[in-house]
Amino acid sequence: MCVLRAIRRCIWAATILCTLSPKPAEAQTAPALDPAAVRAALIPRINDGSWHGLAAAWREEDSLRTASAGTLVADGPAIGAATRFELGGASAMFTAALLARLVVDGEVSLDDLAQRFLPAPIRLPNRNGRAITLGDLAYHRSGLADPPATASLGTVQQLARALRSTSLQSDIGARYHFSQLGIDLLGLALAHHLRLPLDAAIQSRLLAPLELTGISLAGPRRELARDAIGHRTDGRPITEQPRALRAWRASALDLARFVIAASDTINGPLASTFALMMRTRSPGPDPMLPVALGWRVLPLDGRDIYWHDAQDARGFSVYLAMDPSRRRVAAVLANTNRPVDALAGQLLLGRIPSVAPAPSTDQATKSRSSARPRRHH
């Protein structure tokens, strides 16, 4: 993902929440959302083909509610609160949380050089006497380029090849530049330090203490009863998957529980870990939108909204958000590769989602064609 794309995504999310920002009195008096009313609002967007299926979970005060619509696949089981979706880049939240846990436990520091935790085939670049730290990788300030979306970076050898074929986009630590390669290297460094596979480390150090056993790294074979199939924006299912593909999967309910835990910086089993994640800040792709450890941050009406999204998994879309000061969280997942930002933003603010239908395939193609710069020969 290029820097301009990251900036557009941040500004888009900020625009949604700012536009929907309630007046102070409204925020205090808004009634609790009825799951049936939320589901009724989602159904038209399923019927018109905007999304194949949607699952949402949100917290208001101390109550966790869910709503869903659509099916796992055409003529298949209905999507529910326990349906699992692929998370794609949203799983970077777990890697960031594992780093925070190790920092809190005194095992590593954000200022530690990443190279010392990596296996021998991996050689990180230096520039101007500056080496890449764990914090640089976590905050996307390593300068490393983002690999093509089609690149596979699951093994040490693949990561080593990616490093050999890339170059620094900026001086190390100088500016934000999103890099999935950097996140993958961070995960490898933490796993190598702990002498565990990354998913096993995340399970034992994060998910087990939170009793979130439904979130897992799974192979390409789906569990037909609860794993959704991804869909293209034109409604076609994506059934062809690389044999070696392993992806993090989770339900909207479990992701909302994770975000609720992440918003608890006082009493939860990992309160100090999540406090560190929210407390540490770094400049983001836009000066008005900083990043925390694993989160993007939106200052809104004197408080901070924390959010994380992903649309890189084939046929899926994820959006997580929390407003700790008002004890609200929202998680929305879709098995269609179309953003769910607006849905999550409205739920976070206590509103019934209201989203216009997506343009038809023909309209979308025509719109993209008219917006594409013409080449003159």
C-alpha positions as CSV (number, residue, x, y, z in Angstrom):
1,M,0.0,0.0,0.0
2,C,1.5,3.3,-1.0
3,V,1.6,6.3,1.4
4,L,-1.1,8.2,-0.6
5,R,-3.5,5.3,-0.3
6,A,-2.8,5.1,3.4
7,I,-3.5,8.8,3.7
8,R,-6.8,8.5,1.8
9,R,-7.9,5.6,4.0
10,C,-7.2,7.6,7.1
11,I,-8.9,10.7,5.9
12,W,-11.9,8.6,4.7
13,A,-12.3,7.0,8.1
14,A,-11.9,10.4,9.9
15,T,-14.5,12.0,7.6
16,I,-17.0,9.3,8.3
17,L,-16.7,9.7,12.1
18,C,-16.5,13.5,12.0
19,T,-19.6,13.7,9.8
20,L,-21.5,11.4,12.1
21,S,-20.2,13.0,15.3
22,P,-23.2,13.5,17.7
23,K,-23.8,16.6,19.7
24,P,-22.8,16.1,23.4
25,A,-26.4,16.0,24.5
26,E,-27.3,13.5,21.8
27,A,-24.4,11.3,22.9
28,Q,-25.7,11.1,26.4
29,T,-29.4,10.5,25.6
30,A,-29.2,8.2,22.6
31,P,-31.2,5.0,23.3
32,A,-29.6,1.6,23.1
33,L,-29.6,0.1,19.6
34,D,-32.0,-2.7,19.0
35,P,-30.2,-5.6,17.2
36,A,-33.4,-6.3,15.3
37,A,-33.4,-2.7,14.0
38,V,-29.7,-3.0,13.0
39,R,-30.3,-6.2,11.2
40,A,-33.3,-4.7,9.4
41,A,-31.0,-1.9,8.2
42,L,-28.4,-4.4,6.9
43,I,-30.8,-6.6,4.9
44,P,-31.4,-4.1,2.1
45,R,-27.7,-3.8,1.5
46,I,-27.6,-7.6,1.2
47,N,-30.6,-7.7,-1.1
48,D,-29.2,-5.1,-3.5
49,G,-25.8,-6.9,-3.6
50,S,-23.7,-4.3,-1.9
51,W,-22.4,-7.0,0.4
52,H,-22.9,-10.8,0.3
53,G,-23.0,-11.1,4.1
54,L,-22.4,-8.9,7.1
55,A,-21.8,-9.5,10.8
56,A,-21.7,-6.7,13.4
57,A,-21.0,-6.6,17.1
58,W,-21.0,-3.5,19.3
59,R,-21.0,-2.6,23.0
60,E,-23.1,0.1,24.6
61,E,-22.3,0.6,28.3
62,D,-22.0,-3.0,29.6
63,S,-24.0,-4.8,27.0
64,L,-22.6,-6.6,24.0
65,R,-25.0,-6.9,21.0
66,T,-24.8,-8.5,17.6
67,A,-26.6,-8.4,14.3
68,S,-26.0,-10.2,11.0
69,A,-27.5,-10.7,7.6
70,G,-26.6,-12.7,4.4
71,T,-25.1,-16.1,4.0
72,L,-21.7,-17.8,4.2
73,V,-22.0,-18.6,0.5
74,A,-24.8,-18.7,-2.1
75,D,-27.6,-20.9,-0.8
76,G,-25.5,-21.7,2.2
77,P,-26.0,-21.3,6.0
78,A,-27.0,-17.8,7.3
79,I,-24.2,-15.7,8.8
80,G,-24.4,-15.3,12.5
81,A,-22.5,-13.9,15.4
82,A,-20.2,-16.9,15.5
83,T,-19.4,-16.9,11.8
84,R,-15.7,-16.6,11.2
85,F,-14.2,-14.2,8.5
86,E,-10.7,-13.9,7.3
87,L,-9.0,-10.9,8.9
88,G,-6.2,-10.1,6.5
89,G,-4.1,-7.2,7.7
90,A,-6.3,-6.7,10.7
91,S,-4.4,-9.5,12.4
92,A,-1.5,-7.0,12.7
93,M,-3.4,-6.0,15.8
94,F,-2.4,-9.3,17.4
95,T,1.3,-8.8,16.5
96,A,1.3,-5.3,17.9
97,A,-0.4,-6.5,21.1
98,L,2.2,-9.3,21.5
99,L,5.0,-6.8,21.2
100,A,3.3,-4.6,23.8
101,R,3.0,-7.7,26.1
102,L,6.7,-8.4,25.8
103,V,7.6,-4.8,26.5
104,V,5.4,-4.7,29.6
105,D,7.0,-8.0,30.8
106,G,10.4,-6.5,30.3
107,E,11.5,-9.0,27.7
108,V,12.1,-6.5,24.9
109,S,12.1,-2.7,24.3
110,L,10.6,-0.7,21.4
111,D,14.1,0.7,21.0
112,D,15.8,-2.7,20.6
113,L,17.4,-3.3,17.2
114,A,15.2,-5.7,15.3
115,Q,18.1,-7.5,13.7
116,R,19.2,-9.1,16.9
117,F,15.9,-11.0,17.1
118,L,15.8,-12.2,13.5
119,P,17.2,-15.5,12.1
120,A,20.4,-15.5,10.1
121,P,19.0,-15.4,6.6
122,I,17.3,-12.1,7.3
123,R,19.5,-9.0,6.9
124,L,17.8,-5.6,7.6
125,P,19.2,-2.6,5.8
126,N,20.9,0.3,7.6
127,R,21.1,3.9,6.4
128,N,23.2,6.8,7.7
129,G,24.3,4.8,10.7
130,R,20.7,4.1,11.7
131,A,19.3,0.6,12.1
132,I,15.7,-0.5,12.2
133,T,14.2,-1.0,15.7
134,L,11.2,-3.1,16.8
135,G,9.3,0.2,17.2
136,D,10.2,1.3,13.7
137,L,8.6,-1.9,12.4
138,A,5.5,-1.6,14.6
139,Y,4.9,2.1,13.7
140,H,5.6,1.7,10.0
141,R,8.6,3.9,10.2
142,S,11.2,1.5,9.0
143,G,11.3,2.9,5.4
144,L,10.7,-0.6,4.0
145,A,8.5,-0.8,0.9
146,D,5.2,-2.6,0.9
147,P,5.3,-5.8,-1.2
148,P,2.8,-6.4,-4.0
149,A,-0.5,-7.7,-2.7
150,T,0.2,-11.0,-4.6
151,A,3.5,-11.6,-2.8
152,S,3.6,-14.5,-0.3
153,L,5.6,-13.7,2.8
154,G,4.9,-16.7,5.0
155,T,8.4,-18.2,5.4
156,V,11.8,-17.0,6.4
157,Q,13.1,-17.6,2.9
158,Q,10.2,-15.6,1.4
159,L,10.9,-12.7,3.7
160,A,14.6,-12.8,3.0
161,R,13.9,-12.7,-0.8
162,A,11.5,-9.8,-0.3
163,L,14.2,-7.8,1.6
164,R,16.8,-8.5,-1.1
165,S,14.5,-7.2,-3.8
166,T,13.3,-4.0,-2.0
167,S,14.9,-0.7,-1.1
168,L,14.2,1.8,1.6
169,Q,11.6,4.4,0.7
170,S,12.8,6.9,3.2
171,D,15.4,7.3,6.0
172,I,14.8,4.9,8.8
173,G,12.5,6.5,11.4
174,A,11.9,9.6,9.3
175,R,8.3,9.2,8.3
176,Y,5.3,6.8,8.2
177,H,5.2,4.4,5.3
178,F,2.9,1.5,5.6
179,S,4.7,-1.8,5.1
180,Q,3.1,-5.3,5.5
181,L,6.7,-6.5,5.1
182,G,7.6,-4.6,8.2
183,I,4.8,-6.2,10.2
184,D,5.7,-9.7,8.9
185,L,9.3,-9.1,10.0
186,L,8.1,-7.9,13.4
187,G,6.1,-11.1,13.8
188,L,9.1,-13.2,12.8
189,A,11.4,-11.3,15.3
190,L,9.0,-11.9,18.2
191,A,8.4,-15.5,17.3
192,H,12.2,-16.2,16.9
193,H,12.8,-14.5,20.3
194,L,10.1,-16.6,22.0
195,R,11.1,-19.8,20.1
196,L,7.5,-20.4,19.2
197,P,5.5,-20.1,16.0
198,L,3.9,-16.6,15.9
199,D,0.4,-18.0,16.1
200,A,1.3,-20.1,19.1
201,A,2.9,-17.1,20.8
202,I,-0.2,-15.0,20.2
203,Q,-2.5,-17.7,21.5
204,S,-0.5,-18.3,24.7
205,R,0.4,-14.8,25.6
206,L,-2.7,-12.9,24.4
207,L,-5.8,-14.9,23.4
208,A,-5.7,-17.6,26.1
209,P,-5.6,-15.0,29.0
210,L,-8.6,-13.3,27.3
211,E,-10.3,-16.7,26.8
212,L,-10.7,-16.0,23.1
213,T,-10.1,-19.4,21.7
214,G,-12.4,-18.9,18.7
215,I,-9.7,-16.6,17.1
216,S,-7.2,-18.7,15.3
217,L,-4.8,-19.1,12.4
218,A,-6.3,-21.7,10.1
219,G,-5.4,-23.4,6.8
220,P,-7.2,-22.9,3.5
221,R,-9.7,-25.6,4.3
222,R,-12.9,-24.0,5.7
223,E,-15.0,-25.3,8.5
224,L,-18.3,-25.3,6.5
225,A,-20.5,-24.7,9.5
226,R,-18.9,-21.4,10.5
227,D,-16.3,-20.1,8.0
228,A,-17.5,-17.6,5.4
229,I,-16.3,-17.6,1.8
230,G,-15.0,-14.3,0.4
231,H,-16.7,-12.6,-2.5
232,R,-15.7,-10.1,-5.1
233,T,-17.7,-6.8,-5.3
234,D,-19.6,-8.2,-8.3
235,G,-20.9,-11.0,-6.0
236,R,-18.7,-13.9,-7.4
237,P,-17.3,-16.1,-4.7
238,I,-13.5,-16.6,-4.4
239,T,-13.1,-20.3,-4.1
240,E,-9.5,-20.6,-5.4
241,Q,-7.0,-20.2,-2.6
242,P,-3.3,-21.0,-2.5
243,R,-2.8,-24.4,-0.9
244,A,-0.3,-23.1,1.6
245,L,-2.4,-20.1,2.6
246,R,-3.0,-19.8,6.4
247,A,-5.1,-16.9,7.5
248,W,-6.3,-15.5,10.8
249,R,-10.1,-16.0,11.2
250,A,-12.5,-14.6,13.8
251,S,-16.1,-13.9,14.3
252,A,-17.5,-10.4,14.9
253,L,-18.4,-11.4,18.4
254,D,-14.9,-12.6,19.3
255,L,-13.3,-9.5,17.7
256,A,-15.6,-7.2,19.7
257,R,-14.6,-9.0,22.8
258,F,-11.0,-8.5,21.9
259,V,-11.6,-4.8,21.4
260,I,-13.5,-4.6,24.7
261,A,-10.4,-6.1,26.4
262,A,-8.2,-3.6,24.5
263,S,-10.2,-0.7,25.8
264,D,-9.7,-1.9,29.5
265,T,-6.5,-0.3,30.7
266,I,-7.3,-0.8,34.4
267,N,-8.8,-4.1,35.5
268,G,-8.4,-6.6,32.6
269,P,-5.9,-9.5,32.6
270,L,-3.8,-7.6,30.0
271,A,-4.7,-4.0,31.1
272,S,-1.1,-2.8,31.2
273,T,-0.4,-4.3,27.8
274,F,-3.4,-2.4,26.2
275,A,-2.6,0.8,28.1
276,L,0.9,0.8,26.5
277,M,-0.7,0.3,23.1
278,M,-2.9,3.3,23.5
279,R,-0.4,5.4,25.3
280,T,2.5,5.3,22.8
281,R,2.1,7.5,19.8
282,S,3.9,8.2,16.6
283,P,3.1,10.5,13.6
284,G,0.9,8.9,11.0
285,P,0.5,9.4,7.3
286,D,-1.4,12.7,8.1
287,P,-0.3,15.1,10.7
288,M,-3.8,15.2,12.2
289,L,-4.1,11.4,12.5
290,P,-1.4,9.9,14.7
291,V,-0.9,6.2,15.2
292,A,-0.8,4.3,18.4
293,L,0.7,0.8,18.8
294,G,-1.5,-1.3,16.6
295,W,-4.2,1.4,16.3
296,R,-4.8,4.5,14.2
297,V,-6.1,7.4,16.3
298,L,-8.7,10.0,15.5
299,P,-9.1,13.0,17.8
300,L,-12.8,13.7,17.9
301,D,-14.7,16.2,20.2
302,G,-12.0,16.2,22.8
303,R,-11.5,12.4,23.0
304,D,-9.7,9.8,21.0
305,I,-11.2,7.2,18.7
306,Y,-9.0,4.2,18.0
307,W,-9.6,2.2,14.8
308,H,-8.1,-0.5,12.6
309,D,-9.3,-1.7,9.3
310,A,-8.3,-4.2,6.6
311,Q,-9.5,-4.9,3.1
312,D,-6.6,-7.0,1.8
313,A,-7.9,-10.5,2.5
314,R,-9.4,-11.9,-0.7
315,G,-13.1,-11.2,-0.6
316,F,-13.3,-9.9,3.0
317,S,-13.4,-6.5,4.8
318,V,-12.9,-5.7,8.5
319,Y,-13.3,-2.6,10.6
320,L,-12.7,-2.4,14.4
321,A,-13.2,0.8,16.5
322,M,-13.4,1.8,20.1
323,D,-14.2,4.9,22.1
324,P,-12.8,4.2,25.6
325,S,-14.2,7.4,27.1
326,R,-17.7,6.4,26.3
327,R,-17.2,2.6,26.7
328,R,-18.2,1.9,23.1
329,V,-16.7,-0.6,20.7
330,A,-17.8,-1.8,17.2
331,A,-16.6,-4.6,15.0
332,V,-18.0,-5.1,11.5
333,L,-17.0,-7.9,9.1
334,A,-18.1,-8.7,5.6
335,N,-17.5,-11.5,3.2
336,T,-17.3,-9.1,0.3
337,N,-14.3,-7.0,-0.6
338,R,-16.1,-3.7,0.0
339,P,-15.4,-1.2,2.9
340,V,-17.5,-1.4,6.0
341,D,-16.1,1.8,7.6
342,A,-19.4,3.7,7.5
343,L,-21.4,0.8,9.1
344,A,-18.9,0.5,12.0
345,G,-18.6,4.3,12.5
346,Q,-22.4,4.6,12.9
347,L,-22.6,1.7,15.3
348,L,-19.7,3.2,17.4
349,L,-21.7,6.4,17.7
350,G,-24.9,4.6,18.7
351,R,-26.8,5.0,15.4
352,I,-28.7,2.5,13.2
353,P,-26.5,2.1,10.1
354,S,-27.7,3.9,7.1
355,V,-25.6,3.3,4.0
356,A,-26.4,4.0,0.3
357,P,-26.4,1.1,-2.0
358,A,-23.1,0.3,-3.7
359,P,-23.0,1.2,-7.4
360,S,-23.7,-1.6,-9.8
361,T,-20.7,-3.3,-11.5
362,D,-21.4,-1.4,-14.7
363,Q,-21.7,1.9,-12.9
364,A,-18.5,1.2,-10.9
365,T,-16.6,0.3,-14.0
366,K,-17.8,3.4,-15.9
367,S,-17.0,5.6,-12.8
368,R,-13.4,4.2,-12.6
369,S,-12.9,4.6,-16.4
370,S,-14.0,8.3,-16.3
371,A,-11.8,9.0,-13.3
372,R,-8.8,7.3,-14.8
373,P,-6.2,9.8,-16.2
374,R,-6.0,9.6,-20.0
375,R,-2.6,8.8,-21.5
376,H,-1.6,10.9,-24.5
377,H,0.8,9.3,-27.0
